[in-house]
Amino acid sequence: MPGWYAHVAPHVHVTAHPDAHTEAATQVFLPEELLRQVLRRDPYSRRRAPAHPDTRDDRFAAKGALMTLGPVAYGAGHRAASTVGVE
């Protein structure tokens, strides 16, 4: 589970390098239903998971609706795509 630690919604960091001297970074989130499915499986089930892994995070509260991926089933896992603009 990416970025799974206390009081922070599980997330994936995204970094863009539009040129050799600039870096822009953000994070994207996963839907809570998918997170709950994953957290019920080993090895994550060995650790007590929060009932609502996304909504306890202030970053998710601020931008979560805009930054949550829409994964679809793909083989044995999931995949998702997102477009990130860099100004």
Helices and strands as residue ranges (DSSP letters): E 11-19, E 22-29, H 32-39, G 44-46, H 58-67, E 72-74, E 77-79
